[in-house]
């Protein structure tokens, strides 16, 4: 029964799905180890790593892009407020949030799940605008579409977010090309994977 309840806590399933077939505990352990690996790689806590993974998967973001964005924008600080009024983990502007979700309140932008969902949705929207060109999408996320529309090359922000520098004639990376799984070298040793599968209460702030 615990595995069923946990599955809904991790996937955000509704109460109406409570009697769906249970997720095998072995699968949950593998997923938990992946979340631990990301938390270890970016020095953040497991509950937040789960939230980032879930939001990234909803919007087709690769794991490194998602975690780098949150690290660059807020340093994984939930209550971060930017100089121009950007809010939360992804430093999304209230005006942008309202465009994506009309009626959203500023207070809700401090909720991790809401903030991550809207920030990643905005980056995915920019990906579509620039036909999968993540260099321009990342630049637009940070400096605005007016800059991205006229910029011939890349920016330091885009390079930091993607983890690579553009090369002449190279194919520009496409959003979501990177997997959600972290690089093998970043996965802790088995002796470090001692954290139990988190309980539903451990996945909330």
trRosetta pair geometry for C-beta under 8 A, 3 or more apart (Angstrom, degrees):
i j d omega theta_ij theta_ji phi_ij phi_ji
1 4 5.7 -53 -156 31 39 112
1 5 6.5 34 151 -15 69 105
2 5 5.9 -56 -149 39 34 109
2 6 6.1 34 154 -20 67 110
3 6 5.6 -55 -145 39 30 113
3 7 6.3 39 154 -29 64 102
3 22 5.5 70 99 -176 109 119
3 23 6.2 -141 158 69 100 75
3 24 7.6 -39 173 180 147 14
3 25 4.8 -92 -105 -80 138 86
3 28 6.2 -155 -146 -5 93 153
4 7 5.7 -50 -153 26 30 114
4 8 7.1 22 154 -11 61 102
4 18 7.3 73 153 -169 120 64
4 22 4.5 -78 -79 -112 91 96
4 23 7.3 144 -105 21 46 76
5 8 6.2 -61 -160 36 33 105
5 9 6.5 34 147 -21 67 107
5 200 6.1 -77 146 -38 102 129
6 9 5.4 -55 -149 35 37 114
6 10 6.3 29 157 -16 70 107
6 23 7.9 -107 85 59 88 120
6 28 6.2 60 112 -145 129 149
6 197 6.2 39 -165 142 157 122
6 198 7.7 145 -142 83 111 58
6 199 7.1 -93 -97 -135 100 39
6 200 6.4 -140 -103 -55 54 81
7 10 6.0 -60 -149 38 29 106
7 11 6.1 -2 164 6 66 116
7 13 7.1 9 123 14 83 134
7 22 6.8 168 -6 -158 148 61
7 23 3.9 144 -103 13 136 127
7 28 6.7 -99 -81 -85 79 120
8 11 6.3 -67 -130 52 29 92
8 12 7.5 -110 179 63 58 3
8 13 4.2 -90 -130 57 81 103
8 14 7.9 -102 -153 45 116 13
8 15 7.9 77 -174 -90 153 42
8 17 6.8 161 -106 85 114 105
8 18 7.0 -19 -59 -101 155 63
8 200 8.0 -2 80 -100 83 123
9 199 7.9 37 58 157 175 40
9 200 3.8 -146 -93 -112 148 88
9 203 5.3 133 160 41 115 150
10 28 7.3 172 -2 -132 159 96
10 31 7.0 81 178 125 155 144
10 50 6.4 -98 -133 -165 82 125
10 54 7.3 -169 174 -79 61 123
10 203 7.1 -135 -84 -109 59 161
11 54 7.4 176 -125 -124 33 116
12 54 6.6 116 -21 -172 119 140
13 17 4.5 -85 170 67 119 140
13 20 7.4 -92 -177 21 156 141
14 17 5.4 100 63 4 70 98
15 18 5.6 -3 -172 -40 54 112
17 20 4.7 -6 179 -19 85 122
23 27 5.6 -104 170 73 95 125
23 28 5.8 104 116 -53 116 101
24 27 4.7 91 70 2 90 102
24 28 7.3 -161 98 -4 50 85
25 28 5.4 -54 -151 38 41 114
25 29 6.3 44 151 -24 70 101
25 197 7.6 -123 -159 -20 86 160
26 29 5.7 -52 -151 32 32 112
26 30 6.6 33 151 -18 64 102
27 30 5.7 -51 -150 34 35 111
27 31 6.3 33 152 -16 66 106
28 31 5.6 -54 -146 40 33 111
28 32 6.1 37 152 -23 66 106
28 197 5.4 37 138 -129 112 145
29 32 5.5 -52 -145 35 31 114
29 33 6.4 35 153 -22 64 102
29 197 6.1 -86 -90 -66 62 114
30 33 5.7 -53 -152 32 32 111
30 34 6.7 34 149 -20 63 102
31 34 5.6 -51 -154 32 35 114
31 35 6.6 34 150 -17 66 103
32 35 5.6 -53 -150 37 36 111
32 36 6.3 39 150 -22 66 104
32 195 7.3 -144 162 97 115 99
32 197 4.8 -117 -68 -110 157 74
32 198 7.0 169 -128 1 115 79
33 36 5.4 -49 -146 35 34 115
33 37 6.4 41 151 -25 64 102
33 187 7.6 35 159 -152 98 111
33 193 5.5 10 -122 -143 97 133
34 37 5.6 -52 -152 30 32 114
34 38 6.8 28 152 -14 64 102
34 53 7.4 107 118 -122 109 153
34 180 7.3 47 169 126 136 97
34 181 6.1 -83 -135 -117 116 70
34 182 7.1 158 -160 6 72 91
35 38 5.9 -53 -151 37 34 108
35 39 6.3 34 152 -18 66 107
35 46 5.9 76 134 -157 111 82
35 49 4.7 131 -172 115 83 117
35 50 5.1 12 -138 -76 143 73
35 53 6.0 -95 -100 -11 89 151
36 39 5.6 -56 -146 39 32 112
36 40 6.1 34 153 -22 66 107
36 46 6.2 -11 -94 -111 64 108
36 49 7.5 136 -77 89 20 160
36 188 6.6 -72 135 24 108 122
36 192 7.8 165 156 125 126 91
36 193 5.9 123 99 -122 159 79
36 195 5.8 170 -102 44 127 127
37 40 5.6 -54 -146 36 29 113
37 41 6.2 30 154 -23 64 107
37 181 8.0 13 83 -165 146 64
37 182 4.6 -158 130 38 115 135
37 186 5.9 100 178 112 95 90
37 187 4.3 -31 -120 -111 126 70
37 188 6.5 -150 -103 4 66 77
38 41 5.6 -54 -144 34 32 112
38 42 6.3 -6 168 12 67 110
38 49 4.7 148 91 -156 108 119
38 52 7.3 -150 143 79 144 124
38 53 6.6 163 27 -64 165 110
38 63 6.2 -116 -104 -173 125 124
38 67 6.2 -155 -168 -75 107 144
38 182 5.3 -178 -78 -52 68 127
38 186 8.0 52 -93 126 36 130
39 42 6.8 -76 -142 55 22 84
39 43 7.8 71 168 -106 55 4
39 44 5.4 -107 -141 76 70 69
39 45 6.2 -24 -147 155 124 12
39 46 4.9 -46 -62 -86 165 54
39 48 7.5 118 -109 67 100 83
39 49 3.9 -88 -64 -42 90 148
40 43 7.6 20 -172 -72 25 44
40 186 6.8 155 94 164 101 84
40 187 7.6 91 63 -141 139 28
40 188 4.9 -147 -115 -45 171 110
40 192 7.2 76 -105 138 145 137
41 67 7.4 49 94 143 113 165
41 182 5.3 -166 -28 -150 154 148
41 183 7.8 121 -115 42 143 86
41 186 4.0 24 -94 -179 115 133
42 49 7.5 153 53 -98 116 101
42 67 4.9 -132 -63 180 155 127
42 71 5.9 -125 -156 -69 117 128
42 76 7.4 137 142 -59 113 135
44 48 5.1 -85 154 80 121 127
44 49 5.9 149 90 -58 107 87
44 67 8.0 -157 14 -147 136 104
44 76 4.7 -154 -108 -132 123 159
45 48 5.2 84 65 15 82 102
45 49 7.0 -144 100 -10 40 91
46 49 5.4 -54 -146 34 34 116
46 50 6.5 38 156 -22 66 100
46 195 6.3 -171 -69 155 157 162
46 198 6.0 170 122 -56 129 135
46 202 7.6 3 88 148 115 113
47 50 5.9 -51 -157 29 31 112
47 51 6.8 29 149 -17 63 105
47 198 6.7 163 -82 -159 76 165
47 202 6.0 -143 -78 148 112 68
47 203 5.2 169 -134 -132 92 39
47 204 7.2 -97 -160 11 135 14
47 205 6.9 150 128 -67 142 72
48 51 5.5 -52 -151 35 39 114
48 52 6.4 39 153 -19 69 103
48 76 6.3 86 144 -160 158 108
48 112 6.7 -114 -121 -153 83 149
49 52 5.8 -55 -149 36 32 110
49 53 6.3 33 154 -20 65 107
50 53 5.8 -57 -149 36 30 112
50 54 6.3 28 156 -18 66 108
50 198 7.2 -104 -39 41 150 144
50 203 5.8 -60 78 -134 153 104
51 54 5.9 -56 -148 36 29 110
51 55 6.3 22 158 -12 65 109
51 112 5.2 7 166 138 164 121
51 113 5.8 -113 -148 -85 113 69
51 116 5.8 151 147 5 99 162
51 203 7.8 146 -55 -175 88 87
52 55 6.0 -60 -145 41 29 105
52 56 5.9 29 158 -20 66 111
52 66 5.4 141 174 143 100 118
52 67 6.1 77 156 -84 152 72
52 70 6.1 -84 -111 -14 128 155
52 116 6.1 -135 -102 -139 54 142
53 56 5.8 -57 -143 38 26 111
53 57 6.3 25 160 -20 63 108
53 63 7.0 -1 -110 -115 80 97
53 66 7.6 133 -90 101 36 154
53 180 6.1 85 -147 -168 91 121
54 57 6.0 -58 -149 34 26 109
54 58 6.7 29 153 -23 61 104
54 113 7.9 -24 87 -128 128 92
55 58 5.8 -53 -154 29 34 114
55 59 6.8 -1 160 7 65 110
55 61 8.0 2 116 35 73 129
55 66 7.2 152 87 -151 92 131
55 113 7.1 -180 -68 -149 115 57
55 116 3.8 -144 -33 134 174 113
55 117 5.1 -125 -131 -77 109 56
55 119 8.0 42 155 59 142 89
55 120 5.0 148 148 12 102 148
56 59 6.5 -82 -153 51 29 89
56 61 4.0 -95 -154 71 85 108
56 62 7.4 -64 177 83 125 13
56 63 6.4 105 127 -99 163 47
56 65 7.7 141 -139 77 121 88
56 66 3.7 -47 -93 -78 129 158
56 120 6.0 -141 -95 -128 48 150
56 180 6.5 144 105 -112 124 102
57 60 7.8 44 -165 -67 29 28
57 61 7.7 -83 -52 48 25 74
57 180 6.1 3 -79 -82 95 147
58 117 6.8 -11 73 -127 149 87
58 120 7.2 102 70 103 95 136
59 117 7.8 151 -36 -151 123 54
59 120 4.3 162 39 139 152 107
59 121 5.6 -136 -100 -83 137 50
59 123 7.3 93 140 68 140 92
59 124 4.2 -129 -177 -42 107 143
60 124 6.1 105 50 -118 100 121
60 127 8.0 -128 89 76 119 164
60 175 6.7 77 116 129 103 96
60 176 3.9 -25 159 -97 90 140
61 65 5.2 -129 -173 85 97 115
61 66 4.5 109 124 -62 132 102
61 120 5.6 -96 -19 -151 142 113
61 123 6.9 50 -90 93 123 131
61 124 7.0 -101 -54 -68 92 98
61 175 6.8 -48 -108 -180 62 94
61 176 6.0 -86 -97 -86 19 72
62 65 4.7 84 64 10 88 108
62 66 6.9 -162 89 -9 43 90
62 175 7.7 -152 -2 -173 92 49
62 176 5.8 158 -37 -135 78 25
62 177 6.3 -33 -51 65 134 47
62 178 2.7 79 -164 72 156 92
62 179 6.2 34 -137 32 92 14
62 180 6.8 -150 -153 -71 46 46
63 66 5.8 -63 -149 37 29 110
63 67 6.2 15 163 -8 69 110
63 178 6.4 -112 36 126 67 108
63 179 6.6 -4 2 110 107 51
63 180 4.4 107 -54 -149 105 42
63 181 6.7 -156 -5 43 148 16
63 182 6.0 -107 117 -74 150 64
64 67 6.1 -61 -141 44 29 103
64 68 5.8 29 161 -19 67 112
64 163 6.1 -33 152 -16 136 144
64 178 5.3 -68 32 150 104 158
64 182 7.5 114 -66 -122 83 68
65 68 5.9 -57 -140 40 24 109
65 69 6.3 29 158 -25 61 107
65 123 8.0 170 151 151 118 152
65 134 7.5 -84 -120 -158 142 140
65 161 6.3 44 -142 165 75 88
65 162 6.9 4 -100 -102 94 51
65 175 7.2 165 163 -140 174 73
65 178 6.1 148 -14 45 101 133
66 69 5.9 -55 -152 29 25 111
66 70 6.8 16 156 -10 61 106
66 120 6.5 6 -120 -103 99 120
67 70 6.0 -57 -149 39 34 106
67 71 6.1 33 154 -18 68 110
68 71 5.6 -57 -143 41 31 112
68 72 5.9 27 160 -17 68 110
68 160 6.9 179 176 141 121 74
68 161 5.2 146 116 -142 125 49
68 162 7.9 -153 84 -37 161 16
68 163 6.8 -135 -77 -49 158 98
69 72 6.0 -59 -143 40 25 106
69 73 5.9 13 164 -11 64 116
69 90 6.4 12 139 -127 111 86
69 119 7.1 161 139 147 131 123
69 120 7.8 136 79 -88 156 75
69 123 6.9 -64 -114 -64 159 156
69 141 7.7 -46 -135 141 118 155
69 161 6.0 41 -78 -135 74 106
70 73 6.1 -59 -134 43 25 104
70 74 6.2 -43 -172 44 62 100
70 76 5.9 59 142 -84 107 64
70 89 5.1 -15 -138 172 101 99
70 90 6.3 -54 -97 -81 72 65
70 116 7.4 -9 -87 -109 124 95
70 119 7.9 108 -83 106 79 155
71 74 7.8 -97 -133 59 10 59
71 75 6.4 37 -159 -109 51 36
71 76 6.3 -2 -97 -36 59 88
72 157 7.3 120 170 -149 147 82
72 160 6.0 120 -101 124 138 125
72 161 6.4 -75 4 -84 159 79
73 80 7.6 144 133 97 77 150
73 86 7.6 -110 -171 143 106 139
73 89 7.0 75 89 151 119 43
73 90 5.5 39 89 -156 164 31
73 91 4.0 -145 -177 6 113 117
73 119 7.6 -158 55 -152 173 145
74 77 4.8 -135 163 49 95 76
74 78 7.8 94 156 -62 143 15
74 80 4.0 -173 -140 27 99 156
74 88 6.6 -50 -85 139 156 36
74 89 5.0 -126 39 -141 153 34
74 90 7.1 -51 -13 -39 122 16
74 91 5.8 -180 -56 -43 93 93
75 80 7.1 134 41 -77 86 144
76 89 6.9 10 -134 -132 36 95
77 80 4.3 101 89 -49 108 104
77 89 7.5 178 72 -98 40 59
78 88 6.5 -20 -173 -141 48 76
78 89 6.3 -16 -113 -58 47 90
78 110 6.5 71 156 -174 90 78
78 112 5.9 -60 -122 -73 107 93
78 115 8.0 153 -151 31 69 155
78 205 7.1 105 -94 -141 161 168
79 88 7.4 -20 -106 -100 20 56
79 110 6.1 23 -107 -144 68 113
80 86 7.9 -14 120 106 94 90
80 87 7.5 143 88 -164 65 34
80 88 6.3 104 55 -138 82 7
80 89 7.2 112 32 -78 115 28
80 91 6.6 -52 108 -80 119 87
81 85 7.1 -28 -172 -141 93 33
81 86 7.1 153 -162 77 44 54
81 87 6.0 -5 -110 -106 71 62
82 85 6.5 -27 72 50 84 18
82 86 3.4 22 24 45 132 100
82 87 7.5 -102 12 -47 88 32
82 91 5.2 69 -39 -149 131 110
83 86 8.0 15 40 19 47 95
84 93 7.0 -40 117 -101 105 111
85 93 6.3 64 95 -135 94 81
85 94 6.5 -58 143 4 116 103
86 91 3.8 32 149 -176 132 80
86 92 6.3 141 -155 60 85 13
86 93 5.4 -56 -98 -74 71 64
87 91 6.9 142 51 -134 24 36
87 92 6.2 -41 57 64 78 67
87 93 7.6 116 9 -114 84 22
87 94 6.6 61 -2 -57 128 79
87 97 7.8 -30 50 -29 120 145
87 106 6.8 179 -75 -160 164 81
87 109 4.3 58 106 128 141 129
87 110 6.5 -83 173 -69 115 68
87 115 7.0 -121 115 -118 89 119
88 91 6.8 -159 69 -65 55 32
88 92 6.7 -16 56 28 107 86
88 109 5.3 -143 -16 151 134 81
88 110 5.6 -166 -83 -109 108 41
88 112 7.6 178 -166 -101 118 44
88 115 3.7 -112 136 -132 152 151
88 119 7.7 -139 96 -44 110 128
89 112 6.1 62 -24 -133 140 72
89 115 4.9 121 32 117 96 130
89 116 5.8 -13 79 -69 140 79
89 119 6.8 -121 91 -1 86 155
90 115 5.6 173 19 158 97 89
90 116 6.2 137 -32 -106 120 41
90 118 7.1 -174 61 82 142 77
90 119 2.4 -24 136 -103 168 162
90 120 7.0 -122 -100 -35 153 61
90 122 7.8 146 144 38 138 121
91 119 7.4 79 46 -113 49 128
92 96 5.5 -122 -175 81 90 121
92 97 5.3 99 132 -60 123 99
92 109 6.6 -134 72 -151 105 119
92 115 6.5 -175 19 -154 118 76
92 118 5.3 -61 -16 112 179 112
92 119 4.8 -134 -52 -83 116 81
92 122 6.3 154 -120 -4 115 151
93 96 4.4 89 61 6 89 104
93 97 6.9 -156 91 -8 45 86
94 97 5.4 -55 -146 37 34 114
94 98 6.3 33 157 -20 67 104
94 104 7.9 -162 -154 97 72 103
94 106 5.5 -27 -106 -96 129 89
94 109 6.6 -102 -96 -35 75 159
95 98 5.9 -53 -148 35 30 109
95 99 6.7 35 150 -22 62 102
96 99 5.6 -51 -154 31 35 114
96 100 6.6 25 152 -12 66 107
96 118 7.7 127 117 161 93 111
96 122 5.8 32 164 -111 125 141
97 100 5.8 -62 -152 41 32 106
97 101 6.2 -35 170 43 70 95
97 104 5.0 -100 144 85 106 145
97 109 5.8 -67 -97 -94 170 120
97 118 5.1 22 -122 180 87 153
98 101 6.9 -81 -127 72 26 56
98 102 6.0 51 -176 -114 71 45
98 103 7.5 129 -137 7 83 23
98 104 5.7 -146 -91 45 58 95
99 102 7.8 19 -125 -69 13 71
100 104 7.8 5 75 -6 83 144
100 118 5.4 140 86 -144 149 91
100 121 5.6 115 -157 105 140 130
100 122 6.3 -85 -64 -71 143 85
100 125 7.5 -133 -101 -29 107 152
101 104 4.4 68 96 -43 107 122
101 118 6.4 -85 1 -101 122 113
104 108 5.6 -116 -167 69 84 131
104 109 6.9 86 152 -58 117 89
104 114 7.5 156 -147 -179 122 126
104 118 7.5 74 -133 -88 171 148
105 108 4.9 98 61 2 81 100
105 109 7.6 -135 101 -11 50 84
106 109 5.6 -50 -161 21 42 117
106 110 7.9 41 148 -19 63 95
107 110 6.3 -55 -172 22 42 109
108 111 5.4 -35 -166 10 56 118
108 114 5.0 -83 159 138 91 172
109 114 6.4 -116 -106 111 32 117
109 115 5.5 85 -173 -89 58 92
109 118 7.3 -60 -121 44 85 151
110 115 6.9 24 -121 -50 9 129
111 114 4.2 60 77 18 107 113
111 115 6.3 169 76 -14 51 90
112 115 5.9 -64 -142 40 24 108
112 116 6.1 19 166 -15 65 111
112 205 6.3 113 -5 -12 129 136
113 116 6.1 -58 -144 39 25 107
113 117 6.2 24 159 -20 62 112
114 117 5.9 -60 -148 36 26 111
114 118 6.3 16 160 -11 64 111
115 118 6.1 -62 -146 40 27 104
115 119 6.0 23 160 -16 65 112
116 119 5.9 -58 -140 40 27 109
116 120 6.0 17 166 -9 65 112
117 120 6.4 -62 -144 43 22 102
117 121 6.0 25 156 -23 61 113
118 121 5.5 -53 -141 36 29 115
118 122 6.4 33 156 -24 63 103
119 122 5.8 -54 -153 30 29 111
119 123 6.8 25 152 -14 63 103
120 123 5.7 -51 -148 37 37 110
120 124 6.3 38 152 -18 67 105
121 124 5.6 -56 -149 39 32 112
121 125 6.3 37 150 -24 65 105
122 125 5.5 -50 -148 33 32 115
122 126 6.6 32 152 -17 64 103
122 141 6.8 118 120 -119 106 94
123 126 5.6 -52 -150 36 34 111
123 127 6.5 46 146 -27 63 100
123 137 6.2 84 -167 159 71 113
123 138 7.6 25 -141 -90 107 56
123 141 5.4 8 -99 -88 84 138
123 175 7.2 171 144 -136 96 140
124 127 5.2 -43 -151 27 36 121
124 128 6.9 37 151 -18 63 98
124 175 6.8 169 -113 142 59 149
125 128 5.8 -51 -157 32 35 110
125 129 6.6 38 146 -22 64 104
126 129 5.3 -48 -147 32 39 116
126 130 6.3 11 161 3 70 107
126 136 7.6 -153 163 116 102 76
126 137 3.9 131 119 -144 106 83
126 140 4.8 -179 -147 81 133 130
126 141 5.9 -128 12 -57 166 85
126 145 7.5 -151 -124 -88 103 96
126 148 7.9 29 -164 90 118 175
127 130 6.5 -75 -147 52 24 89
127 132 6.0 29 179 -107 88 35
127 133 7.8 175 -144 51 56 42
127 134 6.5 -2 -110 -91 94 69
127 137 4.7 18 -76 -104 56 156
127 174 8.0 84 -158 -171 113 66
127 175 4.0 -64 -118 17 139 154
127 176 7.7 68 -158 -10 163 102
128 131 7.6 31 -174 -76 32 30
128 132 7.9 32 -97 -53 32 55
129 137 7.3 138 56 -100 94 86
129 140 7.4 -68 77 74 137 176
129 145 7.3 -57 138 -123 157 123
130 133 4.1 -91 142 53 111 99
130 134 7.9 167 89 -60 129 19
130 136 4.1 -180 -138 85 156 123
130 137 5.1 -143 38 -56 133 81
130 140 7.2 -175 -36 -6 131 139
130 148 7.1 -78 -78 154 136 129
132 174 4.4 -13 175 -134 110 98
132 175 6.2 -141 -148 21 60 86
133 136 4.6 35 110 24 116 108
133 137 6.3 157 93 -17 61 90
133 172 5.2 11 -135 120 80 149
133 174 7.8 -44 -83 -104 26 61
134 137 5.0 -55 -136 43 40 116
134 138 5.8 42 162 -22 73 103
134 158 7.5 144 130 -158 75 103
134 161 8.0 -144 159 108 107 117
134 162 6.2 122 119 -89 125 120
134 172 6.8 178 37 157 74 98
134 173 5.0 -43 39 92 129 91
134 174 6.3 152 -24 -142 107 15
134 175 4.7 146 -86 -61 105 76
135 138 6.3 -58 -151 35 22 106
135 139 6.5 19 152 -15 60 110
135 154 4.8 -86 -158 -105 117 99
135 158 5.0 66 -149 176 61 148
135 162 7.3 -32 -86 -31 65 151
135 166 6.3 25 -99 -65 144 130
135 172 5.4 -89 -3 -151 116 120
135 173 7.3 115 -40 42 81 84
136 139 5.5 -55 -144 40 35 113
136 140 6.1 36 156 -20 68 106
136 148 4.6 107 -167 -173 81 110
136 149 8.0 81 -161 -73 121 35
136 151 7.3 169 -114 64 82 109
136 158 7.9 15 -51 -106 17 147
137 140 5.8 -55 -147 37 28 110
137 141 6.4 34 152 -25 62 104
137 148 7.6 85 -69 -150 16 153
137 175 6.2 -22 57 -57 163 129
138 141 5.5 -49 -149 29 33 116
138 142 6.6 15 158 -6 64 109
138 155 7.6 -153 108 54 98 103
138 157 6.2 -173 148 119 102 92
138 158 3.9 128 90 -113 127 79
138 161 4.6 -173 -142 60 137 150
138 162 6.6 -106 -36 -37 162 98
139 142 6.2 -69 -151 45 29 100
139 143 5.7 -34 176 36 70 111
139 147 6.3 -127 156 108 105 104
139 148 4.3 144 97 -96 107 95
139 151 5.9 -109 166 47 160 155
139 154 7.0 -150 -60 -153 122 55
139 155 4.9 121 -109 10 100 124
139 157 6.6 128 -104 73 54 112
139 158 5.1 -28 -55 -53 80 123
140 143 7.0 -76 -114 61 20 69
140 144 6.3 -42 -152 137 58 15
140 145 4.7 32 -141 -88 113 58
140 147 7.2 176 -98 66 53 85
140 148 3.7 -46 -65 -13 85 155
140 149 8.0 70 -92 -35 109 69
142 155 7.0 -146 71 94 137 147
142 157 4.2 -31 -3 146 176 165
142 158 7.6 -134 16 -52 134 69
143 147 4.1 -45 123 54 117 155
143 148 6.9 145 74 -42 98 81
143 155 6.8 155 -9 -72 138 173
143 157 7.2 165 -27 30 101 149
144 147 5.2 93 69 9 82 99
144 148 7.1 -157 101 -2 43 92
145 148 5.4 -59 -141 45 39 110
145 149 5.8 46 159 -31 72 105
146 149 6.0 -50 -146 28 25 114
146 150 7.0 -3 162 3 57 110
147 150 6.6 -81 -156 47 28 92
147 151 5.7 32 158 -38 71 115
148 151 5.8 -48 -128 23 29 115
151 154 7.7 92 141 -99 126 13
151 155 6.9 -34 -170 -48 159 100
153 166 6.8 -169 -167 61 86 143
154 158 4.7 -121 -169 76 99 133
154 159 5.9 103 134 -51 131 89
154 165 7.5 -179 66 -154 149 60
154 166 4.9 151 -17 -2 135 127
155 158 4.8 97 54 6 77 99
155 159 7.1 -142 95 -3 41 87
156 159 5.7 -55 -148 38 33 113
156 160 6.2 34 154 -20 66 106
157 160 5.8 -57 -149 37 29 110
157 161 6.2 26 155 -19 65 108
158 161 5.7 -55 -144 37 31 110
158 162 6.1 12 163 -4 67 113
159 162 6.3 -66 -140 48 25 98
159 163 7.9 159 168 -22 53 5
159 164 7.0 -114 -149 87 70 32
159 165 5.3 16 -134 -96 120 67
159 166 7.6 -103 -91 -8 93 77
160 163 7.5 26 -176 -70 26 44
162 173 5.8 152 -149 43 130 150
164 173 7.0 118 53 -37 130 136
166 170 6.1 -170 -165 58 64 121
166 172 7.0 -10 -118 -106 113 79
167 170 3.9 79 63 -24 90 130
173 177 5.8 -131 -170 34 87 141
174 177 4.7 102 67 -45 81 115
182 186 4.6 -86 149 75 124 127
182 187 6.4 152 82 -63 112 77
183 186 4.9 86 67 2 84 105
183 187 7.9 -141 99 -20 49 81
184 187 5.8 -44 -161 9 44 115
188 192 3.5 -90 159 83 131 135
188 193 5.9 161 85 -52 109 77
189 192 5.1 93 59 5 70 101
189 193 7.6 -135 103 -9 39 89
190 193 5.5 -54 -150 30 42 113
191 194 7.1 -6 170 -44 43 107
195 198 7.5 -4 155 -61 111 81
198 202 4.0 -129 -169 89 103 127
198 203 5.5 122 120 -56 131 86
199 202 4.8 97 52 2 72 104
199 203 7.6 -141 94 -8 42 87
200 203 5.8 -61 -157 30 37 111
200 204 7.4 24 153 -15 66 106
201 204 6.1 -63 -157 32 40 106
